[in-house]
Amino acid sequence: MYDNIAVQQKVMSRSAFNMTMGATTPPTIDERFENMLISPERVLEMLGRRRVGEVSFEQSEQGDARRLLLNVEKVAIENKRLQEKTEATYQESVSHQLHEILFEELTEQLSYTDELVQNVLNLPENIGELLDALSVRACSVSKLEPIAATMPWLYDELIVVVNTPQFRRKDSRGRIIVVETLRTALSFLGIENLRTLIPSLILKRAMPQITDPYPLIKQKLTRYSTGVAMTTKRLGIINDINKNTAYTLGMLSNLGRCAVTRLYFKLFDKIQLHLLKECQKDKEQKRHEALLKITPSANHLIAMQQEFADAVSADIMEWMNLKRLPIASPMRDCANKIPAESGSLCKVLHQARSYTQVRMLHQLKLVEMKDVKPLFVEQKYPQGALEKLKTIDIFTLPLVKNEDSH
């Protein structure tokens, strides 16, 4: 499904040309968002803005000094610039070779969903059973406990949450009750909170951890996922769609991004090390030096996410074999870019993604409202929906203390 020459050529060409810094045409909202997820500074560069405190070359001491250089020095600097350009071109060539190998390995690993979910995302094989149990109206602690008990990581996460000040309880003598058992944690949190919390903990479990030299990916992707989930939930209510189904689809729709990102950084390190060993063995000093300078490429990562992320999310949801939670089919429609019907879950997901992307960009002053209006018109939000969404904090989970449990 993933491994074919046409797709590889499309991804490699997109990474080379579509995300070029300093392009003459203004970047689209989609391009701004994809780059913002990696590093907001990339968007500033795309928009031709300087960072806070940065001065232009003309305003700098370096500029003043350069203007005083003698002609001989200018010639020497030009020669050095040409040499650096040649070295950069060679380095780009070596990077391209590395990424061709990476692409082949990544597409092969994406084809094995079972291994991808359990070994890359670290999610158990009965995760679908847990989500199904949460989705039914008759969900109860007694039905959730035996499934959750098979997931030690989930127990750890729930214990941390239930012992935070927000959920802390006191006994009749005013002493803080420290919750240590899974059943008590589930009971204290309550079913409605768990329907919000557990999908977010599943995504947290799958979230990439080490993404140097782009350490903000985890933070930005977590914020985006929460925003999409909360917006999908609100739009679901407006469209008479089950709010928990809509919320869960919104949250887990980014599992594919997590998988592609995790694999990319893992394979980059592995392949770079392998090629360095080859160069040492074959005594290729120039290639070895170029490989040492190469770092993970935001352009390649973005291109691979755009090509594969939604299809991988759909694969994962289908692999979960969900019987009561109807999220796999709308995710597949989204991945296949099938025109979405108004009021459908697929359409609601598209709308939620667009809204969340704009809100994140607007908070960082990376988009102006005049650029946003055409996108909102294209998405055809229900009447009054945008006004309602403005009043909601979509980036915070609405967990409330459950006073009904004992």
N, C-alpha and C positions, 0 to 999 in steps of 0.2 A: 504493500500500500504506500509506504513512505519512500522506498528505495527505487527511484528511477532517474534516468539521466536528465530528462526535461526539468524535473523538480530541482535537481542539483544545480543545473545551469541557472534556473530562475533565482534560487536562493543566493548563489554566489554573485550573480550580477546585481541583485538588489542590495547586497551588503556593500558592493563596491561603489555603486552610483547613487542610489536613492537617498542615502543618509550623509551625503557629502557636506562637510562643514563649510559655512560661508557661501552657500549657493545664492545665485542672484534672485531667484523667486522665493517669496516668503514660505517657510515650512508650513505644511498643513497641520491641523489640530492633531491628527493621528500621529504625524511625525514628531511633533512636539511632545506628545504624551509618551510615546514609546521611548524617546530619548530621556525624558524626565524620570521615567522609572529606573533608568540606569544611573543617570547623574544629571541633576538640574543644571549644572554648569554647561553641559553640552547644548542645552536649549538656548542659554544666554549667548553662546558662541554662534549658534545657528541664526539667532535674531540680530547678530552684530552688536550685542551689548557687551560692555566691560563689567567685570566683577566689581564688587564694592571695594573702593580704595585703589583700584587699578587706574593708572593714567595711560594716556595714549603715548605712542612712541615719540610724537612731536613734542609732548609736554615733559618728557623725561630727561634726566641728566644724561642718559645714554644717547639720546637724540642730539643733545647739545655737543657732546664729545664727538659723536660720529661726524657731525658737520665740519669739525676742525681737522679731520684726518687728512693727511697728505695723499696725493694721488697714488703713490706707491702702496700705501697701506690699503687704499681702496681696491687696488688690483689684487692684493693678497687676500683680502676678505672675499672678493668675488670668486677667486679660485677655491677658497675654502667652502663657500656656499655651493659651488658646482660639485665639489667632492661629496659634501653631505647629501646633496640631492641624489647623486649616484648611489651612495650607500643606502639611502632611504628607499630608493627604487628596488634595490636588491633585497632589502629587508622585507618589503611588501611582497616580493616574489616568493620568498621563503615562507612568509606568513600564509600566503595563498595556498602553497603546497601543504602546509600543516592543516589548514582548514578543509582542504579537500579530503584528507584522510579522516579528519574529525567528522565531517559530514557523513561519510560512509558508515563509520562506527555508530554515530548517533542514530541514523535512520534505521540501522539494523536493530539496535537496542529498543527503539520505540515500537518495533513490531511485536515485541514480546511483552504484552500488557501485564501478565501475571508477575513476571520478574520485575517489571518496571514499578508496579505498585508496591510489592513487598520488599524489594531490595534497594530501590532508588528512593522511593517516597516513604519507606518504612511503615506502611500501613498493613494491618492484618487482613487475612482473607475473608473474615466475617464482618468487615466494616459495613457492607451493604445490609446485613441483618440488623445491625445497630440502627442504621438510618431508617430502615423500614419500621422497626419497633417504635422509634420516636415519632414517626409520621402519622400513626393511627390515632383516632380520637380517644380510644380506650387505653392509651399508653399509661403505664404505671411504673412505680419504682420496682415492684416485684418482677415485672417483665424485663426491665432494663438491666437490673443488677447482674443476672447470670451472664449476660452478653458482655457487659462492661468489665466484669471480673476477669475476663480472658485478656484484657488489655492493660498491663501494668502502667504503661505511660499515661493512659487516660485517668487511671486512679490517681497518679501523682499530680496531674494537672488539676483535677477536681478538688483534691485535698488542699492544694494551694489556694484556689479560688474561694472555697467555702470557709477558710480560716482568715480571709482578709477582713478588715474592719467593716466593709459593706455588708457581710453576711454573718458576722460574729454574733454569737448568742451568749447570754449570761444565765446562770442557774438562779435558784431562789435566794441564794446568799450573795448574789451580785458578782460571782466569780465567772470569768470567761470560760466557756465550754470549748475545749480543743477537740475538734472532730478528727477522728482517726480511722473510722470504718467507711467503706464505700457506700453501704446502705444509708448511713446517717448523712453522708455528703449529698447523695442523690435526693434524700428526703428534705434536707434543709434548703437545697437549691430550688427544688420544685420543677415540675415537668415543663412549664412554659419557659423558664430560664434555660433548662437543659436543651430545649429545641433551638434556642439561640446559641448557646454556648458550645455544644458538642460539634456542630459543623465547623465552627471557628477553630476549635481545638484540633480537628482533623486537618484543616488547612495549615495550622501552625506546625503540626507534626511533619507535613510535607514540604514546608517552606525551606528554600535553600538557605544554608547557614554561612558558608564561606564563599564570598564572591569578589575577592580582591582582584583588581584594583577599584572595584565599584561596591564599597561597603554598604551603600544606602539601598540596595536592591530589596533586601528583606523588609526594611522599614516601609519603603514606598509600596511594595507589592501587598504587604499586610493591610496598609491603609486603603489601598485601592480595592482589595477584596471585600473589606468590611463595607466600604462605601457602595460597591455594586450590590452586595447582599441587602443592605438596608434600603436602597433605592428600589431594588426589584420587589422587595416585600411591600413597600408603600404603593408602588404602581400595580402590584398584584391585587391589593385590596380595592383599588380604584376600578380594576377590570374584572372584579368578581372571581379572581383566582385565589386558591388557597394560599394564605399568606406565608405559611411555613414551607410549602412546596416552592414558592417563588424565592423565598429567602435562601433555602438550601441550594437551589440551582445557582443563584447569584454567587454564593460563597464558594461552592465547589467548581464553578466554571473556570476558576484559575488554577486548578490542579495541573492542567496541561502546561501552563507557564512554569509552575514549580518544577515539573519533571524535565522540561527542556532546559531550564536554567541549571538545575542540579547536574544533569548529564553534561552540559556544555563545559562547565568549570572542571568537572571530574575528568573528562576526556582530554581537555586542553592540557592539564598537568601531566597526564599519562603519556600523551603523544609527544609533547615537548621533551619530556625526559627520555623517551625512546629514541627520538631523533638526535638528541644531544649525545647519547651513547653511541649511536651509529657514526656520528661525525668524529668522535674520539677514536673509534676503531679504525675509520678510514682516513684519519688525519686530515679532515677538511676544516681547517682553521677558520676560513672566512665564513663558511656556513655556520659553524659552531658559534662564532661571535654574533652573527645575525640572530640566531635562535635565542641566545641569552637576552637579547634586547626586546624580543617579541613578548607582548603581554596580551591577555584575553581581549578580543575585539568586540566593542559594543555594537558595531555595525553588523557583524556576523551573528551575534546573539539576537539582535532585534529581528534580522531577516529570518532566522530559524524559528523564533517565537511566532512571527506573523504567519509563517507557512504551516507550522505543525501544532501549535498550542491548543487550538480549539478541537482539532481532530483527536488529539491525545486525551483531552478532557472527556470527549464523547466515548472514546475507547474505554476509559477508566469507569465511567458510569455504566456502560453496558456490561463490563466485566463484573461490576458489583452485583449484577443479577437482581436488581431491585424489583420487588413484586408489588409494593404499595406506594412507592414514591415515584411519580411519573416525570423524572427529570432527564433521563437518557435521550429520549426522542427529541425534545426541543434543543438539547445540546448538539445532537447530530445534525439537525436542521441548520443550526447556527454555523457549525463547522463546514457544512456543504454549501453555505451561502445561498440557501433556498429562500426566495422572497417570503418574508414573514407576514402572516395575516394580522390585521389590526386586532389587538386584544389577546393575542396568543402569548404563550410563555416565551417563545422565541423572540417575538417582537418586544416584549417587556424587558428581556435581557439586553437586547440591542439598545433600547432607550436608557436603561439603567447604566450601561457602560458609557454611553456618550455623555450622560449627565455627570457621572462621577469624574470622568476624565476632564471635563470642562471645569468642574468645581476645584479639582486639584490644581490644574494649571492656573486658574484665576487666583487662588490663594497665594500662589508664588509670583503673581503678576506676569505670567508668561503667555497670557492671551487677553485680548480685548473683546468686549461684548459685541462689537460690530462684526468680529470674525465668527462669533458663536451663533448669531441669529439664523444664518442659513442652515446650519447643522440641526438646530432645534426645529426649524420648519420642516426639514427633510424627515426627521424622526416622527413627526405627527403625534406629539404627546396628547393625552386626553385633556379636555378643557379643564383648566384650573390646576392641573397636576404640577406644573412648574412652580406655581405660587405656593402650593402646599409643601413641595420639596424644599423650598427656600427656608422654611421654618424648622426644619429637622436637622439635628446633628447626625449626619449619615456615617460619621467616622467613629462613633462610639456605640458599643453594644448596649442596648437598653435593658440591662439586668436590674431586677428589683428584688428586694428582700422578701422572701416567701414566709408570711406569718402564719400560714395555715398548717404547716407541718409541726410535728411534735417530736 
